[in-house]
Amino acid sequence: MTRPEPTRGRLAALREEDREIWSVSDDESVVRLSVGVDGTLETLHLSPQWWQKLSAEELGALVMQLIRASAASRNQSIADLEDAEIPDHAADETAMISDSPTQHSRTELTARLQNLLTAFSEVDDYRQAVEAATRDSARLRSPSGNVSLEVVGGAPRSLVIDPYNVQLTSEHALASEIVALFQEASRWLGDRRERVLEELPELAAVLASVRM
């Protein structure tokens, strides 16, 4: 779900102040990574000759584990920001006044109510589409074929690294491939969500108005 813009803005500012705020690494610092403001893997650093300490299979599992840890740190930042929010009662009162029935014609209010009712009728369709998506799976592969990512139910499930070519690939190049693959998966999943909402226009309109 898209975060409200005020919270997202504060989250971005928090990250700008401390670029390492969500960075995590394993005990031996073989792998260090961080998710970005949107929760997708953004940075990844592998130590030189990492393959002397980890197998390709172990590296894939470790990257997934650290991504979850970094995402948890980001989620804690979101919770802290939301807890620190102070309701602006004056703004709320202004919003209530501006949305008062006296400011709108009966026809406009009726149309808005009809849109809401139609949107509610589409919620069940959206729920069914989401449930169907949780059973779908796909495997994305990097252009070199060195890395593949299994996506199940709208989220990355497993990262597989080709054990035969890793020693011939620099740690920087491999890290870049992994980051690019996770970002591709994020775009792919976002496109799928958008396609579902395109088929439910009234619900999409209501969600868009809530995010404004």
C-alpha positions in Angstrom: 0.0 0.0 0.0 1.3 3.5 -0.8 2.2 5.5 2.2 0.5 8.9 2.7 2.7 11.6 1.2 3.5 13.4 4.5 4.8 10.2 6.0 6.7 9.3 2.9 8.3 12.7 2.8 9.5 12.5 6.3 10.8 9.0 5.7 12.8 10.3 2.7 14.1 13.2 4.8 15.1 10.7 7.5 17.0 8.6 5.0 18.7 11.7 3.5 20.0 12.6 7.0 21.5 9.2 7.5 22.1 7.1 4.4 23.0 4.1 6.6 19.9 4.2 8.8 18.5 0.9 7.4 21.8 -0.7 6.5 22.4 -4.2 7.8 25.2 -6.8 7.4 26.1 -10.3 8.5 28.5 -10.9 11.4 31.5 -11.1 9.1 30.5 -8.1 6.9 30.6 -10.3 3.8 27.3 -8.7 2.7 26.0 -5.3 3.5 22.7 -3.9 2.1 19.9 -1.5 2.5 16.3 -1.1 1.3 15.3 2.4 0.0 12.4 4.6 1.0 10.0 2.5 -1.0 11.1 -0.7 0.7 12.9 -2.2 -2.3 16.5 -3.3 -2.2 18.6 -0.2 -3.1 22.2 -0.8 -2.2 24.3 -4.0 -1.9 28.0 -4.5 -1.2 29.8 -7.8 -1.4 33.2 -8.2 0.1 36.0 -9.2 -2.3 36.2 -12.9 -2.9 33.0 -13.5 -0.9 32.8 -16.9 -2.5 35.7 -18.1 -0.3 33.4 -17.7 2.7 29.9 -18.5 1.2 28.5 -20.8 -1.4 26.3 -19.2 -4.1 23.3 -20.8 -2.4 24.3 -19.4 1.0 24.7 -16.0 -0.5 21.2 -16.0 -2.0 19.7 -17.0 1.3 21.8 -14.4 3.2 20.7 -11.6 0.9 17.1 -12.5 1.4 17.5 -12.6 5.2 19.3 -9.2 5.3 16.6 -7.7 3.1 14.0 -8.7 5.6 16.1 -7.2 8.4 16.6 -3.9 6.6 12.8 -3.8 5.7 12.0 -4.3 9.4 14.2 -1.4 10.3 12.5 0.8 7.8 9.1 -0.3 9.1 10.2 0.7 12.6 11.1 4.1 11.3 7.7 4.5 9.8 6.0 3.4 13.1 8.2 6.0 15.0 7.2 8.7 12.5 3.5 7.9 12.7 3.6 7.8 16.5 5.2 11.2 16.6 2.5 12.8 14.4 0.4 15.5 16.2 -3.1 15.8 14.9 -3.8 19.2 13.5 -7.3 19.9 14.8 -7.5 23.2 13.1 -6.8 21.7 9.8 -9.4 19.0 10.5 -12.0 21.5 11.3 -11.2 23.5 8.2 -11.5 20.3 6.1 -14.9 19.6 7.8 -16.1 23.0 7.0 -15.0 22.9 3.4 -16.7 19.5 2.9 -19.9 20.6 4.6 -23.0 19.7 2.7 -23.9 23.4 2.4 -20.9 23.8 0.1 -22.1 21.2 -2.4 -25.2 20.9 -4.5 -27.5 17.9 -3.9 -26.6 16.6 -7.3 -22.9 16.6 -6.6 -23.3 14.9 -3.3 -25.5 12.2 -4.8 -22.9 11.6 -7.5 -20.2 11.2 -4.9 -22.3 8.9 -2.9 -23.0 6.8 -5.9 -19.3 6.6 -6.7 -18.6 5.4 -3.2 -21.3 2.7 -3.4 -19.9 1.5 -6.7 -16.4 1.4 -5.3 -17.5 -0.6 -2.3 -19.1 -3.1 -4.7 -15.7 -3.5 -6.4 -13.9 -4.3 -3.1 -14.8 -8.0 -3.3 -13.6 -8.2 -6.9 -10.3 -6.6 -5.7 -10.0 -9.0 -2.8 -10.5 -12.0 -5.1 -7.9 -10.6 -7.5 -5.4 -10.2 -4.6 -6.1 -13.7 -3.4 -5.5 -15.0 -6.9 -2.2 -13.1 -7.0 -1.0 -14.8 -3.8 -1.1 -18.1 -5.7 0.7 -16.8 -8.8 4.5 -17.3 -9.2 7.1 -16.0 -11.6 10.8 -16.3 -12.0 12.8 -13.2 -13.2 16.3 -13.6 -14.5 19.1 -11.1 -15.0 20.4 -10.5 -18.5 23.6 -12.4 -17.8 21.7 -15.3 -16.4 23.8 -15.2 -13.2 20.9 -14.4 -11.0 17.3 -15.4 -10.8 14.5 -14.3 -8.5 11.4 -16.2 -7.7 8.4 -14.1 -6.9 5.4 -15.7 -5.2 2.2 -14.1 -4.0 3.4 -10.6 -4.8 6.7 -10.8 -2.9 10.3 -12.1 -3.7 10.6 -15.7 -2.3 14.1 -16.9 -3.2 17.2 -15.6 -4.8 19.3 -18.1 -6.9 22.8 -17.3 -7.9 24.6 -19.4 -10.6 27.4 -21.2 -8.8 29.4 -21.8 -12.0 30.0 -18.2 -13.1 30.3 -16.3 -9.8 34.0 -16.6 -9.6 34.3 -15.1 -13.0 32.0 -12.1 -12.1 33.3 -9.2 -10.0 31.5 -8.6 -6.7 30.4 -5.2 -7.9 28.9 -6.5 -11.1 27.1 -9.3 -9.2 25.8 -6.9 -6.6 24.5 -4.6 -9.4 22.7 -7.5 -11.0 21.0 -8.5 -7.8 19.8 -4.9 -7.0 18.6 -4.5 -10.6 16.6 -7.7 -10.4 14.9 -6.8 -7.2 14.0 -3.4 -8.6 12.6 -5.1 -11.8 10.5 -7.3 -9.5 9.2 -4.3 -7.7 8.1 -2.6 -11.0 6.6 -5.9 -12.2 4.5 -6.2 -9.1 3.5 -2.6 -9.2 2.3 -3.0 -12.8 0.3 -6.0 -11.8 -1.5 -4.0 -9.0 -2.1 -1.2 -11.4 -3.7 -3.5 -13.9 -6.0 -4.9 -11.3 -7.1 -1.4 -10.3 -7.6 -0.4 -14.0 -10.3 -3.0 -14.2 -12.0 -1.5 -11.1 -12.1 2.3 -12.0 -14.4 3.4 -9.2 -12.3 1.8 -6.5 -9.2 3.2 -8.1 -10.7 6.7 -8.0 -11.5 6.4 -4.3 -8.0 5.1 -3.5 -6.5 8.0 -5.5 -8.6 10.5 -3.6 -7.5 9.0 -0.3 -3.8 9.3 -1.3 -4.1 13.0 -2.3 
